């Protein structure tokens, strides 16, 4: 997010620096997700959500039991 020079002229230097730090800290969470290896974490989360959304069958584990002959 580029700084607006006109906005900085209206603010105290300390206040402008505080705003820039706040904006940088707010963007840090988004940049953190772009680290290498985070795609695997994202896939694990999506897989868990898909598994939780699947309807379960009649048994507790969701599997059907085989009958012994």
The 8 nearest C-alpha neighbors of each residue, nearest first, counted from 0:
[[1, 2, 22, 23, 26, 3, 19, 25],
 [2, 0, 3, 4, 19, 22, 23, 6],
 [3, 1, 4, 0, 19, 7, 6, 5],
 [2, 4, 6, 5, 1, 7, 8, 0],
 [5, 3, 7, 6, 2, 8, 9, 1],
 [6, 4, 8, 7, 3, 9, 2, 10],
 [5, 7, 3, 4, 9, 8, 10, 2],
 [6, 8, 4, 10, 9, 5, 15, 3],
 [9, 7, 5, 6, 10, 4, 11, 12],
 [8, 10, 7, 6, 5, 11, 4, 15],
 [11, 9, 7, 8, 15, 14, 12, 6],
 [10, 12, 14, 13, 15, 9, 7, 8],
 [13, 11, 15, 14, 16, 10, 7, 8],
 [14, 12, 16, 11, 15, 17, 10, 18],
 [13, 15, 17, 11, 16, 12, 10, 18],
 [14, 16, 12, 18, 17, 13, 7, 10],
 [17, 15, 19, 13, 14, 18, 12, 20],
 [18, 16, 14, 20, 15, 19, 21, 13],
 [17, 19, 21, 15, 16, 20, 22, 14],
 [18, 20, 16, 22, 21, 17, 23, 15],
 [21, 19, 23, 17, 22, 18, 24, 16],
 [20, 22, 18, 24, 23, 19, 17, 25],
 [23, 21, 25, 19, 20, 24, 18, 26],
 [22, 24, 20, 26, 25, 21, 19, 27],
 [25, 23, 27, 21, 26, 22, 20, 28],
 [24, 26, 22, 23, 27, 21, 28, 29],
 [25, 27, 23, 24, 29, 28, 22, 30],
 [28, 26, 24, 30, 29, 25, 31, 23],
 [29, 27, 31, 30, 26, 25, 32, 24],
 [30, 28, 31, 27, 26, 32, 33, 25],
 [29, 31, 27, 33, 32, 28, 26, 34],
 [30, 32, 28, 29, 33, 34, 27, 37],
 [31, 33, 30, 29, 34, 37, 28, 38],
 [32, 34, 30, 31, 35, 37, 29, 38],
 [35, 33, 32, 31, 37, 36, 30, 38],
 [36, 34, 37, 33, 38, 32, 39, 31],
 [37, 35, 38, 39, 34, 40, 33, 41],
 [36, 38, 40, 39, 35, 34, 32, 41],
 [39, 37, 41, 36, 40, 42, 35, 33],
 [40, 38, 42, 37, 41, 36, 43, 44],
 [41, 39, 37, 43, 42, 38, 44, 36],
 [40, 42, 38, 44, 39, 43, 37, 45],
 [43, 41, 45, 39, 44, 40, 46, 38],
 [44, 42, 40, 46, 41, 45, 47, 39],
 [43, 45, 47, 41, 42, 46, 48, 40],
 [44, 46, 42, 48, 47, 43, 49, 41],
 [47, 45, 49, 43, 48, 44, 42, 50],
 [48, 46, 50, 44, 49, 45, 51, 43],
 [49, 47, 45, 51, 46, 50, 52, 44],
 [48, 50, 46, 52, 47, 51, 45, 53],
 [51, 49, 47, 53, 52, 48, 46, 45],
 [50, 52, 48, 49, 53, 47, 54, 46],
 [51, 53, 49, 50, 48, 54, 47, 55],
 [54, 52, 50, 51, 55, 49, 48, 56],
 [55, 53, 52, 56, 51, 61, 50, 57],
 [56, 54, 61, 53, 57, 58, 60, 59],
 [55, 57, 61, 58, 54, 62, 63, 59],
 [56, 58, 61, 55, 59, 63, 62, 60],
 [59, 57, 61, 60, 56, 62, 63, 55],
 [58, 60, 61, 57, 62, 56, 55, 63],
 [61, 59, 62, 58, 55, 56, 63, 57],
 [60, 62, 55, 56, 58, 59, 57, 63],
 [63, 61, 60, 58, 64, 56, 59, 57],
 [62, 64, 58, 65, 61, 56, 57, 60],
 [65, 63, 66, 62, 58, 67, 61, 57],
 [66, 64, 67, 63, 68, 62, 58, 61],
 [65, 67, 64, 68, 63, 62, 58, 57],
 [68, 66, 65, 64, 63, 62, 58, 57],
 [67, 66, 65, 64, 63, 62, 58, 57]]
